[in-house]
Amino acid sequence: MRLVASDLVVTRGGRPVLSGVGFAVPAGGALAVVGPNGAGKSTLLRTIAGLLKPLSGEVRLEGEDEFEPRERMHLLGHQDAVKPGLSVVRNLRFARDLLGGEGDLTAALARVGLGAIAELPGSTLSAGQKRRLAIARLLAAPRPVWLLDEPTAALDAAGQRLLGELVAEHRAKGGMVVAATHLALGFEAETLELGTVVTVPAE
Ligand SMILES: Nc1ncnc2c1ncn2[C@@H]1O[C@H](COP(=O)(O)OP(=O)(O)OP(=O)(O)O)[C@@H](O)[C@H]1O
C-alpha cells in the first residue's frame, strides 16, 4: 500500500494555497509537513482526506483500489470534536460507529489514559484530555492512514511519548502517517516543505 499525492493545486477563498505539491508515503512511512503559519499545512491534510477538492492533481491510495481513499483515512484535526453532553465512552462509541470501526472502546480509553474518567461528560475534559480522546478514535476505528494536524498540541510530556508509541505501533503494522506540525512530533518522519516533492522511504 502507498499513499501518493501528485501535483496538487488548491485554492481557498479564491487565492492559491498549494501549487504543485506531491509526495509518496509507503506502508510504514511517515511524513512531517512543515511550514510557517498560513503555508497550507491544514489545507493539505484536508485535501488528502477528501474534504477539499483540488483544482488539479490527485490523491490515491495504491493497493486499496476497492475503497474510496477517504474511507481508509483518519483526520485528527485542530478541533477535537468532543460532544459536551455525551460521556467520554459514549463520545468514543459515537465516533467509532460513525467511522465504522470495531475496536475495543475500553482498551482504547485505557491506552490513552482516560479509563478512569470514561463516564464523565465530555464538557468536563481538559484540552489535553480532549486531545487524548481524539487519539483514542484512531484506535477504536483502525484505518491505515493517519492524518494528524498539530497532534502534540495540548499534550503533556507523557501524552507526547504515548503518541510516539502509538505511531510506531501503527507504522510497524504497515500504517502510514502524515502530520502537520510546528513542534517536535516525538517520532521520526521525513519532512515535506510545502512546494517540494519528496519520496519517503519505509522504516
Ligand atoms: N475557509 C477558508 N477560506 C478562505 N481561506 C482560507 C480558509 N481556510 C484557510 N484559508 C487560507 O488558506 C491559507 C492556508 O491556511 P492553512 O490553515 O492551511 O495553513 P496552515 O499552514 O495550517 O497554518 P497554521 O500553521 O497557522 O495552522 C491561509 O492563507 C488561510 O488564510
The ligand as a Gaussian input file, in Angstrom:
#p B3LYP/6-31G(d) Opt

LIG

0 1
 N      -12.025000      28.571000       4.957000
 C      -11.117000      29.334000       4.360000
 N      -11.467000      30.285000       3.463000
 C      -10.546000      31.051000       2.867000
 N       -9.224000      30.949000       3.082000
 C       -8.820000      30.040000       3.964000
 C       -9.726000      29.178000       4.650000
 N       -9.018000      28.376000       5.462000
 C       -7.731000      28.695000       5.291000
 N       -7.612000      29.707000       4.403000
 C       -6.355000      30.313000       3.966000
 O       -5.542000      29.305000       3.412000
 C       -4.184000      29.525000       3.774000
 C       -3.611000      28.263000       4.392000
 O       -4.261000      28.002000       5.615000
 P       -3.939000      26.684000       6.468000
 O       -4.870000      26.666000       7.620000
 O       -3.940000      25.522000       5.552000
 O       -2.436000      26.991000       6.930000
 P       -1.528000      26.247000       7.989000
 O       -0.194000      26.067000       7.359000
 O       -2.205000      25.040000       8.514000
 O       -1.436000      27.359000       9.117000
 P       -1.177000      27.288000      10.708000
 O        0.277000      26.955000      10.892000
 O       -1.469000      28.695000      11.127000
 O       -2.134000      26.281000      11.284000
 C       -4.157000      30.740000       4.687000
 O       -3.770000      31.874000       3.928000
 C       -5.586000      30.895000       5.134000
 O       -5.911000      32.236000       5.322000

